């Protein structure tokens, strides 16, 4: 599984940090969010299987903007074919 890199470049892809659900309980919300701020994205696992992804608002907004750019490009390409 890959996600946006912690470097702030929305087009670069790298492996996210994984944290077991039991470790999330131990660290608490502040500890998990500290990791999110440091690493960019955290995958919470349950029995080694991905269960949830936590990312900061900036990264979430970057994903939305990237999706919007792709959608706009696709619509323009489809319109050009008509």
C-alpha positions as CSV (number, residue, x, y, z in Angstrom):
1,X,0.0,0.0,0.0
2,X,1.3,3.5,-0.8
3,X,0.4,7.0,-0.1
4,X,1.5,10.6,-0.4
5,X,5.0,11.1,0.8
6,X,5.8,13.0,3.9
7,X,7.9,15.4,1.8
8,X,4.8,17.5,0.9
9,X,5.1,16.6,-2.7
10,X,1.5,15.3,-3.6
11,X,2.8,13.5,-6.7
12,X,5.5,11.4,-4.9
13,X,4.5,8.0,-3.5
14,X,6.1,6.1,-0.7
15,X,5.2,3.4,1.9
16,X,3.3,4.9,4.9
17,X,4.2,4.3,8.5
18,X,2.2,1.4,10.0
19,X,1.0,1.3,13.6
20,X,-0.8,-1.6,15.3
21,X,-4.2,-0.8,16.8
22,X,-2.8,-1.9,20.2
23,X,0.0,0.6,19.9
24,X,-2.5,3.4,19.0
25,X,-4.2,2.6,22.3
26,X,-0.9,2.8,24.2
27,X,0.3,6.0,22.5
28,X,-3.1,7.8,22.7
29,X,-4.3,10.4,20.3
30,X,-1.5,12.9,20.9
31,X,1.1,10.2,20.3
32,X,-0.5,9.1,17.1
33,X,-0.9,12.6,15.8
34,X,2.8,13.3,16.6
35,X,3.6,10.5,14.3
36,X,1.2,11.8,11.6
37,X,2.9,15.2,11.8
38,X,6.4,13.6,11.5
39,X,5.6,10.9,8.9
40,X,2.6,12.4,7.0
41,X,0.4,9.4,6.9
42,X,-0.2,6.5,9.3
43,X,-1.9,3.2,8.5
44,X,-3.5,1.6,11.6
45,X,-3.4,-2.2,11.4
46,X,-5.4,-4.9,13.1
47,X,-3.7,-8.3,13.1
48,X,-1.2,-6.9,10.5
49,X,-4.1,-5.9,8.1
50,X,-4.7,-2.3,7.2
51,X,-7.8,-1.0,9.0
52,X,-7.7,2.8,8.8
53,X,-5.5,5.6,7.4
54,X,-4.9,8.8,9.4
55,X,-3.6,11.8,7.6
56,X,-3.4,15.5,8.5
57,X,-5.8,18.0,7.0
58,X,-3.2,19.5,4.7
59,X,-2.5,16.1,3.1
60,X,-6.3,15.4,2.8
61,X,-6.8,18.7,1.1
62,X,-3.9,18.0,-1.3
63,X,-5.6,14.7,-2.2
64,X,-8.9,16.4,-2.9
65,X,-7.1,19.0,-5.1
66,X,-5.2,16.3,-7.0
67,X,-8.5,14.4,-7.6
68,X,-10.2,17.6,-8.8
69,X,-7.3,18.3,-11.2
70,X,-7.6,14.7,-12.6
71,X,-11.4,15.0,-12.9
72,X,-11.1,18.3,-14.7
73,X,-8.5,16.9,-17.1
74,X,-10.6,13.8,-17.8
75,X,-13.7,16.0,-18.5
76,X,-11.7,18.1,-20.9
77,X,-10.3,15.0,-22.7
78,X,-13.9,13.6,-23.0
79,X,-15.2,16.9,-24.3
80,X,-12.4,17.0,-26.9
81,X,-13.5,13.6,-28.2
82,X,-17.1,14.8,-28.8
